[in-house]
Amino acid sequence: MNDQPVIRTQGLTRYFGARPAVYELNLEVPRGGVFALLGRNGSGKTTTIRMLLGLLAPTRGGGTILGYDIRALPPEARARIGYLTEEHQLYGWMSVRECGDFQSRFYPAWNEKIFRGIIGHFGLRPAARVKSLSRGERAGLCLALTLAPEPELLILDDPAIGLDPVARRSLIESMVFLTRRSDRTIFFSSHQLPDVERVADYIAVLDHSVLRACCPLETFRNSVRQVRLRFPGTPPPVPKIPGLLQAVRSEGELRITCVHYNGATEAALRALIPSEMEPAPITLEDAFISYLGDRGEKSFILSETEA
Amino acid sequence: MNLSIAINTGSATPIYKQITDQVRLAVATRKLAVGDQLPSVRALAEELVVNPNTVARAYTDLAREGLIESRAGRGVFVTRKRKMFTREEGRRRLEPLLEGLIGEAMVMDFTQEELRDAFEKKLSQCQWNFKKGADANHE
């Protein structure tokens, strides 16, 4: 049972009008570890999360979460899932302590030590009123309220949005702390690649409503490669290379970024007879941008007519 | 323990490799000696704020190189160093480092003489754990 993925979807699809927000999503999130859901704004991350939690009905397809059908989640399933929304909805008139007391009544497994630990970590006074808190403090309070019931599965929808660097670091520290229990799973969406690089075991990449990658972070990093080729003069036109993401031509140099680099890719590049050819190390951010950015050839060489 | 590791996100070097590189350097510069204990995977992960699996991966690589070993129930320790690279591989790795150094120095308008002097001076200052050459054995 513990080898079962905590989240699994099959053909999960949701339309808003004629436009698919999530299209034919087949996602598997293994138990244990940290899973990051990446994608540009409007790529379908929040819609996916809302469907997983049964807050939004799929147009077709479906899935399971902790083994339960997402279309009919019973309360006992919800009690095992922690969900942090982008909006940090709270009652402004309550104090920090009152928020904790209020929330704790809904959860038999409420762990007050965790609640106090996290509000302390974010520097929150128990007597402070919610309406007086900064955005980062509200995020800390919401995180404490979400973590204190010790959820088996924690789903965070863009938790870092609007946080200053100190609050963001506290958030990431809390996530690392949470991995102490190896049977806990964190599923979070984010735009913060430095955070993802620090904490994620796995990533999934959504692009225009479609899942484009779902693998360990290291696998993603290893499969996006960049190679620099030097030429005595203007580089030759770029041939058809399988997996080509980007080709940047400049005077004397051709920079190729591609996915699934292998022997065949190498042979195709060598056939251009460059005077030099070397791998160029690439950052996670660059890999991500070339993966999701405009594909094809860019040239920094002005053509004769333009010059 | 004299180990301080700095993690740089957004680098072309993956985090696990930043850790292995810095532990190796700490051993080479004697900040870590044979028999010194390293933090546990969990402790280092929380200190550096990175995924524990990343630290575990770094430790596995270092153990495979024979630089550290994990003793059951006691922790992770620096071991007697076995040879990590063949001479040829070592030279191959040294090359880009030297090119980088010389390139930077040229940009800062150092002459060859000045660079050579600075290099010699630094070398004599460092109490590093260099392997002695055959002609230095009598020392």
Interface residues (C-beta under 8 A of the other chain):
Chain A: G33 V34 R169 I172 E173 V176 F177 T179 R180 L193 P194 D195 E197 R198 V199 A200 D201 E218 R221 P281 I282 T283 L284 E285
Chain B: I7 T9 G10 S11 A12 T13 P14 I15 R42 A45 E46 V49 V50 N51 P52 N53
